[in-house]
Amino acid sequence: MRRSVATFTTVFIILGLIAGGCAKKEETTLAMKKGLEKKAGQETIAVPSQAPIVEERILFSFERDNEGFEIPAWAQDKDDYVAKSIEISEDFAIDGTASLKVECNFPGGMWSAGLVELEQYLDFAPYRQIAVDVYIPKDAPLGLRAKIILTYGEKWQFTEMNRVVPLIPGEWVSVKASIEPGSYDWKKVIPDENFRADIRKLVVRIESNRQPVYSGPVYIDNIRIGK
């Protein structure tokens, strides 16, 4: 009889300890959860939308003139910047009948680039994406690439796309980047609401990373923003 009472008491104590441990664990978990919720409430992390672009606004179509784009003076005396001239051309166009024709001379053997630049205040809010179409003739070599570069804000901060987009001879290629808050499409900056609302310079840059050698035109058209 005494053994039965002792056994019952021991079991009761063990069950009590287990229940107490579970309750403590549940309290700890709840406290951690509340702490995380509080932290999440204090810091709002922006995440770009994955929804498709359904509306676009064409900014520059180059139907009549250069619309302010130029080869900047600082690039004209540098060996690694190889854009020689620009003009409006009806050779090729993806929007309308004309595009911006940029004559370049890529020497090969080193990194080089041809670029055109617009220095103008631009407000892209509330748009989500910036894009441009680039064309090289079908007899151009493989290896040329393109990207968009922006200067933004009161401090005129420079940033460029994290990636370059390969150009395909004989085809229009779209170069696109997200300008939404939280985007990782740009080097050394994660955009916020102020980023896209205060653009100071817009640059389209064509690159050759040692290869290929190419002397000829590059066509730029249909610079646009989308949401």
N, C-alpha and C positions, 0 to 999 in steps of 0.2 A: 504494500500500500504506500509506504514512504517513498519507494523507488518510483512509483507512478506519479506521485505528487511532484517529486523532484524533476522528473522528466517533463511533466507538463509545464512546470515553472520555467525550466530551461528553454523550452520551445517558445513559450510566451515572450521571454526576454529577447530571444533571437529575432522573432517576428517584429517586435517593437523597434529593435535596432535597424532592421531592414527598412521598415516604414519611415523611421526618422531620417535615414540616409536618403531615401527616395525623395522625401519632402524637401530636404535641404538641397538636393541636386536640382529639384524643380524650381526652388526659389532662386538658386544661383543662375539657372538658365534664363528665368524670367527677368532677373536683374540685368543680365548681359544683353538680352533682347531689347529691353528698354533703353539701355545705354547706346546700343547700335542705332535704334530708332532716333534717339536724341541727336546722335552724331550726324546721321543722315539728314535730319531736319535742319541742322546747322549748316551743312555744306551741300549745296545743290550742284550736282555734276551734270553738265550738259552732254547730251548724246545726240549726234546728228540723226536725222530721220532716214529710215530706209525706204520710204515711199518713193515711187518713181516721179521724175520731173514731168509735170503735166502742163505747165505754162511757161513760155519763154518770151523774153523781150530782147529784140535785136538792138544792140547799141551802135555798132559800126558795120556798115555793109560796103563801104567804099565804092559807091555808085558814081560819084561826081568828083571827089577829091580825097586827099589823104586823111581828112577829118582830124587833123592835129597830130597824127603819128609822124615820127621822124627818126632818122638815125641820129642819136644824141652826139653832141660835139665831143664829149669825153671818150667816145668809142672810136672816133674817126682816125685817131693817131696811134692806136694800139694794134700791134701785130696779130694778137689773138682775137680781135673783133673784125669780122671780114665782110660785113654788109657794105656795099659800095654805092648803091643808089636805090631809090624807091620811086614808083610811079603807079598810076591807076592803069589797069590793063583789062581788056576784054578777052584775053587768051583763054582764061579759065575762070569760072565763078560757080559757087554753090548756092549763093543767094543773089538774085538779081542777075545782072549781065556783066558785072565787073568785080575785080578784087584788087588787093594791094600787092603789087609785084615788087619783090626785093631781090636785087642782083647781089649774089654772094660769091666769094672766092675762097673756098676751104682748101688750104694747102696740104693737109695731111701731115702726119708726123708729130702733131701736137694737138692739145685741146684748142678748139677755136669755135667761135659763135658769131652768128649774124643776128642782130636784134633790131626791133623797132620799138619806140617808146612814146607813150602819151602822158604828158604831165598835165593833169586836170583833176579837180575835185569831183569824185563820184560817190554817190550814195546808193549802195546795193541792198539796203534793208528794204523789205524782209525776204530777199531772194536767197536761195539755198546753194546755187551752183554758178560758176562762171565757166564759159567754154569758148573755144575758137576752132575754126577749121583751117587746116594747113594742107597744101598740095605741092608736090614736087613732080616734074615731068616723068613720063614713063621710062625715059632713057637715063634718068638720074640713078646713081648707085645706091645700094642699101647701106644703112648705117647712120643716116641723119636722124636726129631726134628733136623733139620740141617740148617746151614747157612754158607755163605762165609765171610771171614774176609780178609781185605787188609791192608798192610802198604805201604805208598807211599811218594814220594818226598824226598828232601834233609834233611828234619827234621824228617824223618821216622815217619810220622803221622799215627796213628791207626784209622781204621774205620771198622765197621761191618754192615752187612745188617740190615735194619730197621725191618725186619720180619724174623721169623723162618718158615721153611717148614716142615709140619708133614711127618714122614716116615710111609710107609704102609708095614707091614710084608708081605714078599713074592713077593714084586714088586720093580722094579727100579723106583726111584723118582728123577726127575730133579729139581735141585736147581738153580735158575737163578736170575741175577740182571743186570740192565742196568748200563753201565759205560759211557754213553754219557754225554756230558756237559748238565747241568740242571736236571739231574736225582735226584729223591728224594728217591732212593732205599737204601741210606747209612746214617748212623747216624752222625750228627754233621758236615757234609760236603755235599756241592753240587758240583759235579765234574765239572772241566773245562778241557780244552784241555791238560793241563799239568798232570792232575790226571792219566789218562789212559796210558800216555806215560812214566810214571816213577813209576812202581810198584816195591817195594823192598821185600815184603813178601806176600805169598799167603797161606791162612789157610782154611782148611775145619774142621768145629767144629760140633760135634754131642752132643745134650743136653738132659738132663732129668731134668725137673723142679719139684723136689721132687718125682715125679712118672714118669715112672715106675722103679721098680727094674729089672735090666737086667745084666746078665753076659754072654757075648758071642761076636761073631764077628759082625763088621760092614764093608761093602765092598764099596770102593770108586773107581770110574772109569770114563774115558771119560771126563777129564777136558778140556774145550774148550772155544774158543771165537767165536763170530758170528757177522755178519754185513749184 
